[in-house]
Amino acid sequence: MRAFTLSVLVPLLALSLCGAVSGASELDEVMGLMAARQHGRVEFVEQQFLHILNRPIESSGELRYDAPDRLEKRTLQPHAETLVFAGGVLTVERAHGRRVVDLHAYPQVQPFVESIRATLAGDRSSLERWFHLEFAGSLGRWTITLVPLDANVKRSVAQVRIDGMRDQLLKVEIRQPDGDRSLMTLRPAARP
């Protein structure tokens, strides 16, 4: 399940507060802007840096978001694949078939999905259930670093770092305890 979790769910794919969060008012502004956005569509390039490979694995496609909890990751290159998360269910469609996974049966996966879904929704309380948060920057350019609270999740993910500006996500980086990482770079989608 680990490979499935990281390669499929994390890109869809960002906060428990231990004391005051520096930049709390800026964080509240960012969350407010994110919550006001009901739909979004961006193009992505994802690179997976694995210590067993000499160069990263790269894929590209588009991400779509519809409030409050529908995420779609449509990979176009190098192989077509569509992932849809909605209502706690992940649907994976590939050339050879379709698979439906109820994520409630995999509680260790929920934080990965929530790191992106809750950030896009501006849902700070949901983030706070799953992660310790560090916020840096301002409304014009910010970084949210999420460190999982659950010990089981920490075995797979050391941290999720989300960079953005105003109500846009620019990069999502997931670091694993073994040093492997994935980096998803986002840009506005070209008009259809």
N, C-alpha and C positions, 0 to 999 in steps of 0.2 A: 504494500500500500504506500510505502514511502515514496517511491519513484512516481507513482500515480499522483500522489498528493502534491508533490513539489512541481512536477512538470505540467500538471493539468489545472490544479486549483489555485496555486499561489498567484499565477499571472492574473487571474480574474480579480481577477482578483482583480488607514491603513488605517487601553491606555489607563491604566490605573494611576491615579494621582497619589503620590507619596509626598504630601506637603504641597506647597504652592508650585504651580507650573510657571516658569519664567515666560513672559510674553502671554499671559493668560488672556488679556483683552484682545491681542492680535489673534490668538487661537480661536476665541469666540467669534471674531469677525470672519475668519476663514470658514469656520463651521457654519456660520449664518449664510455666507455666500453659497457654500456647497448645498445647503439645505434648500435654498431658493431655486436651484437648478433642477428641473424635473427630467430633463433628457440630455443625453450627450452622445457624441460619436467622434472617435479619434482613430487615427492610424497608429499602429505600434510596430516597433522592431524589438524583438526580444533576443537577448544573448544569454546563453547558459554557459558559465565558466566552470568546468569540472576538472579537478586535479588529475584525472586519468587521461585527459585529452590535451593535445598541444594547442588547439585553437577552440574558440567557443562554437557552440551549436547556435545557429541563428534561424529565426523564423520571423514572419511578418504577416500583418493582416489588419483587422480593425476590431475595436472594442465599442460596444454600445451599452448605454445605461438608461434605464427607465425607472424613475423613483416608484416605490421606495426600495425595491430589492431585486430588480431584474438586471442581470449582467449577461452580456453575450460576448464571447471572444470567438471571432471568426478568423482562423489562420488560413492564409491563402498560399503562402510559400514556406517551406519547400513542399508540404503536403497539405491538402485541404482537410480541415477539421473545424467543427463548430461545437463550442461548449456554451450551454445556457444554464445559468443558475437563477432559479426563481422559487420562492416559497420553501426554501430548505431542500430543494431537489436539484441535482445536477444531471443534465442530459448531455451526453457526448455522442456526436455523430461523426463517423469517419466513413471512408469509402467502403469498408467491409461491414458496416452495421451501425447500430444504435445501442447505447447503453444508458440506463437510467439508474441513478444512485441517490438514495435518500440519505442526505448528509447527517441526519440525526443518528444514523447507525454508525457514524464515524465522528465522534465528538472531537477528536484531535484535529480534524480538518476545519471545523467551524471557525476558529480564529483566523486562518488564512483567508477565507472568504470574507469574513467580517472586516479584516484590515482594509480591503478595498471598498466593499459595499458600504460600510459605515462611514468611511471617509467621504465617498461620493455623496452620501445622503446627509452629511453634516451631523451624523448621529454620534455625538460625543459620549453619551452614556453607554452605548453599546461598545464603543472602543474601550471605555474605562473598565468594562467587565472582563476583557481579555488581555489587556496590555498595560504596561507601564509606559507613560508618554514622556517624551522630551520634545519640546517645540522650540524652534529657533527661527529668527528672521522677523519679517514683517509681512503685511498684507501683499506687498509688491513681490516678494520672493521669500518663500518659507520652506522649512523642512520639518517633518514630523518623523521622529524615530520611535518605533514601537518595539518593545521587548516583551515577549510572551510571559505571562504570569504562571501558566500551567507547566509543571515539570515535564510532562509527557510531550508537550508541544516544543519545549526548549531542546529536546533531543533532536528535533528535525530543523528548527529554525532558531537562530540566535537573535536575529532582529529583522524588522522590515523598516526600510527608510523610504519615505515618500517626499519628493520634492515637487513644489508647485509655485504658482503665482496666482493670486486672487482666487478664482474658483476653478482653476485648471490644474490637473495633475500633469507633471512634466516627466517624471521618472519614478519608477518603483523598483527598488533593489531589495532582494531577499538574500540574506546571508545565513548560511548553515554553519553549525558548529565545526564541521570538518574543513571549512575554508571554501567550499564550493559556494557559488552564488549565481543568481540570475539578475539581469538588469533589463527592464522594459522601459524603452524611451517612447514617449507619446508626442504626437503632433496633431494639429487640427486636420480632420479628414478633408480630402479634396471634394469639391461639390460633385454630386452625381451627374 
